[in-house]
């Protein structure tokens, strides 16, 4: 009986030591991790960068980004996607803030654009949220448009310049088309309205470029976080 009790005592002591070691490791890791940072900035139409129509909030951690965006003015019933446009090396951008020209033509800026979520608008207000993990390139629009070599994802979550953009895929279409509309860059798109400089995406130049027919798409709104 004494021998059995001794083994139990040693087993409990070992378990206690292991638990203490794990707890110490977790505590040290948590203590060494930098706290999350948060920024809030206006949302504007792509053709009117001075008039706020909503707000967006971006949270940064060492592991990635999360964002929420609340805006107005996009018609009800439209399929809309949220995009993280990240410039991992903003110091290499040609201007301040970074631009679509840097994203497409300036590899030194280490830019990428990645889907963060999608939904069908239900009224005068549009709310969307999403997240992006460091190193995840699966949602890169570059892959979708046939430029996989430019898909680098997020590599600098603390220092990247981040543009949150709302891209309209026009009126929602039921079925598989809708799934494409709210999860990809070109889903349901046959005609890109506005300036085609963003990889043919169509940056809306005015209210006339808000899609109102099935198959029409354009990038309508944005919010910049430096």
C-alpha positions in Angstrom: 0.0 0.0 0.0 2.8 2.4 0.9 4.5 1.6 -2.5 1.3 2.4 -4.3 0.8 5.6 -2.5 4.3 6.6 -3.3 3.8 6.1 -7.0 0.5 8.1 -6.9 2.4 10.9 -5.1 5.1 11.0 -7.7 2.5 10.9 -10.5 0.7 13.8 -9.0 3.9 15.7 -8.5 4.9 15.1 -12.1 1.5 16.2 -13.3 1.7 19.4 -11.2 5.2 20.2 -12.5 4.0 19.7 -16.2 1.0 21.9 -15.5 3.2 24.6 -13.9 5.6 24.5 -16.9 2.7 24.8 -19.5 1.2 27.6 -17.5 4.5 29.4 -17.3 5.0 29.0 -21.1 1.5 30.3 -21.9 2.0 33.3 -19.5 5.4 34.1 -21.0 4.0 33.9 -24.5 1.0 36.1 -23.7 3.3 38.6 -21.9 5.7 38.8 -24.9 2.9 39.3 -27.5 2.3 42.9 -28.4 -1.3 44.1 -27.7 -3.7 44.6 -30.5 -4.0 48.1 -32.0 -7.1 49.6 -33.5 -7.8 52.4 -35.9 -11.1 54.0 -37.2 -11.3 56.0 -40.4 -14.0 57.3 -42.7 -15.5 55.4 -45.6 -15.8 57.4 -48.8 -17.0 57.0 -52.4 -14.2 56.3 -54.8 -15.1 59.4 -56.7 -15.5 61.7 -53.7 -12.7 61.1 -51.1 -13.7 64.1 -49.0 -17.3 63.3 -48.0 -17.6 60.6 -45.3 -20.5 58.1 -45.8 -19.5 55.7 -43.1 -16.7 54.4 -40.9 -14.4 51.4 -40.8 -12.4 49.9 -37.9 -9.2 47.9 -38.4 -7.6 45.8 -35.7 -4.0 44.7 -36.0 -2.2 41.9 -34.2 1.0 39.9 -35.0 -1.2 37.2 -36.5 -3.2 39.3 -38.9 -6.0 41.8 -39.4 -9.7 42.0 -38.7 -12.0 44.7 -39.9 -15.6 46.0 -39.9 -17.0 48.5 -42.2 -20.3 50.3 -42.1 -21.4 52.6 -45.0 -24.3 53.9 -46.8 -25.6 54.6 -50.3 -25.2 51.2 -52.0 -28.6 50.1 -53.3 -30.4 47.2 -51.6 -30.2 43.8 -53.2 -26.6 44.2 -54.4 -24.0 41.5 -53.9 -21.0 43.2 -52.3 -17.6 42.0 -51.3 -15.1 43.4 -48.8 -11.5 43.5 -49.8 -8.2 44.0 -47.9 -5.8 45.9 -50.2 -2.5 45.6 -48.4 0.8 47.3 -49.1 3.3 45.4 -47.0 6.1 47.9 -47.8 4.3 51.3 -48.0 7.6 53.2 -47.9 8.1 52.0 -51.5 4.8 53.5 -52.8 5.1 56.3 -55.3 2.7 58.5 -53.3 1.0 58.9 -50.0 -1.3 57.1 -49.6 -0.4 54.2 -51.8 -2.5 53.8 -54.9 -3.8 51.3 -57.4 -0.8 52.1 -59.6 1.5 50.8 -56.8 -0.6 47.7 -56.4 -0.4 46.7 -60.0 2.8 48.2 -61.3 5.1 48.6 -58.3 6.1 45.2 -56.9 8.4 46.9 -54.4 5.3 48.0 -52.5 4.6 44.3 -51.9 0.9 44.8 -52.5 -1.9 42.3 -52.7 -5.8 42.4 -52.5 -7.6 39.7 -50.6 -11.3 39.0 -50.0 -12.5 39.5 -46.5 -16.2 38.6 -46.8 -19.4 39.2 -48.8 -23.1 39.7 -48.5 -26.3 41.0 -50.2 -27.2 44.5 -49.1 -30.5 44.7 -47.3 -31.2 48.4 -47.1 -29.7 51.9 -47.1 -26.9 50.7 -44.7 -24.1 48.2 -45.6 -22.2 46.4 -42.9 -19.5 43.9 -43.5 -16.7 42.3 -41.6 -13.8 40.0 -42.1 -10.3 38.9 -41.2 -7.0 38.2 -42.8 -4.2 36.0 -41.5 -0.5 36.5 -42.1 0.7 34.3 -45.0 -2.7 33.3 -46.2 -2.8 33.9 -50.0 -5.9 31.8 -50.7 -8.2 34.8 -51.1 -5.9 36.8 -53.3 -7.5 38.5 -56.3 -4.2 38.2 -58.2 -4.7 34.4 -58.3 -8.2 34.9 -59.6 -7.2 37.3 -62.4 -4.3 35.0 -63.6 -1.4 36.7 -61.8 -0.5 34.1 -59.1 3.1 35.2 -58.9 1.9 38.5 -57.4 -0.1 36.8 -54.6 2.0 37.4 -51.4 -0.8 37.9 -48.9 -0.2 39.8 -45.7 3.4 39.8 -44.4 3.5 43.0 -42.3 0.3 43.2 -40.2 1.6 45.9 -37.9 3.2 48.2 -40.6 1.2 47.6 -43.8 -0.9 50.3 -45.3 -4.4 48.8 -45.6 -7.2 50.0 -47.8 -10.6 48.4 -47.1 -12.7 48.4 -50.3 -16.3 47.6 -51.1 -16.8 46.0 -54.5 -20.3 45.7 -56.0 -21.1 42.7 -58.2 -24.5 44.2 -59.2 -27.9 42.9 -58.3 -27.7 39.5 -56.5 -28.4 36.4 -58.6 -29.8 33.4 -56.8 -27.9 30.0 -56.8 -24.3 29.3 -57.6 -23.8 32.7 -59.2 -24.6 34.4 -55.8 -22.0 32.2 -54.1 -19.5 33.5 -56.6 -20.7 37.1 -56.3 -20.1 37.2 -52.5 -16.8 35.2 -52.3 -14.7 36.2 -55.3 -13.5 39.3 -57.2 -15.0 38.6 -60.7 -18.0 36.6 -59.6 -21.0 37.5 -61.7 -19.1 40.2 -63.5 -19.4 40.7 -67.2 -18.9 44.5 -67.5 -16.7 46.6 -65.2 -17.9 50.1 -64.9 -15.7 53.2 -64.4 -11.9 53.4 -64.6 -10.5 50.0 -65.6 -7.0 50.6 -64.1 -7.5 48.2 -61.2 -6.7 45.0 -63.1 -9.8 45.7 -65.2 -12.0 45.9 -62.1 -13.5 49.3 -62.7 -13.1 52.0 -60.1 -16.3 53.9 -60.1 -15.8 57.5 -61.3 -19.2 58.7 -60.3 -22.8 57.7 -59.3 -23.4 56.6 -62.9 -20.9 53.7 -62.2 -23.0 52.2 -59.4 -24.1 48.8 -61.0 -27.8 48.6 -61.6 -28.0 45.6 -64.0 -27.0 42.0 -63.6 -23.4 41.4 -64.7 -22.2 45.0 -63.9 -19.5 45.4 -61.3 -17.4 48.2 -59.9 -15.4 49.2 -56.8 -17.5 51.8 -55.1 -16.2 52.7 -51.6 -12.9 52.7 -49.7 -11.3 53.5 -46.3 -7.6 54.0 -45.8 -5.7 52.8 -42.7 -2.0 53.8 -42.5 
